[in-house]
């Protein structure tokens, strides 16, 4: 059957600036045909000026990632007919959150710069002879297994809401790569890595929209890696940032009253002076009925049970710390 493809095009090389426009092509589609195969047919038989990346055609290299009907996907393993039946159209665009070079080809330079920032290689512990072998258990290997599946396609970054707002955000792909080494028991610069990752524009700027995990074609689950990085940073005492301070305030609030005391948490997270600077914003929230007020009768019923849970968790954490020191 014939299917119309609408492709967002742009040619800054020829025109000197990127002025996107949609161009339509009609392709004779057969069952099982992929989006990449359709693009190859367009370029081969109708318009050789259409630019897009491709390589392995086996969902391994990540080269052919693009936006298909509004979502980042690999075009080599996205079949046309199921997509067309589901969406009712075929709109092909370049990856979002990436500068466009031409048509469906994006500039990956910012992507690789972020990857470079996380030091994407192991820095072993400096202990014992160089030929010393490190025995890694299956459980320890499983901790970093998912992050090793990344094919650098950029789909997660294209779906990232935080990166859409802040181009300096470290982004999901680099965060997943960072966990590959932070989670490795052989890593010798653990705290240094975590301090760098906890800086401004680091992992605490993630808004947990889950899109990176939802649209990853290899089940890398970048959000899980980000959560592990945050947890490990706090466990290592890297607390000089708003994210860790906010989490500590949340934990203290639940321990104290059994629920979130949002008004108190604001002061603990921002500090007194910065909280004063939020007064105009607070007044707008009050007008719209969104302003959290201090809890007058704080403790929930059964607060003693909540505190017992905390006691058990804290005892277990203390045992783990002692075991770690001995080991």
RAKATA-V965307 format. One record per run of one state. SS is the DSSP state (H for helix, E for strand, - for the rest). FROM is the first residue (numbers start at 1). LEN is the number of residues. Records with the same first field share a line. If there is no record, write none. Layout:
SS: FROM-LEN ; FROM-LEN
This chain:
-: 1-1 ; 10-1 ; 16-5 ; 29-5 ; 46-19 ; 69-2 ; 78-1 ; 88-2 ; 94-6 ; 103-2 ; 107-2 ; 118-6 ; 125-13 ; 150-5 ; 159-2 ; 166-6 ; 183-4 ; 188-2 ; 198-5 ; 206-5 ; 216-6 ; 236-6 ; 258-4 ; 271-1 ; 277-2 ; 288-15 ; 327-1
E: 2-8 ; 11-1 ; 21-8 ; 34-1 ; 65-4 ; 71-4 ; 79-1 ; 90-4 ; 100-3 ; 105-2 ; 124-1 ; 187-1
H: 12-4 ; 35-11 ; 75-3 ; 80-8 ; 109-9 ; 138-12 ; 155-4 ; 161-5 ; 172-11 ; 190-8 ; 203-3 ; 211-5 ; 222-14 ; 242-16 ; 262-9 ; 272-5 ; 279-9 ; 303-24
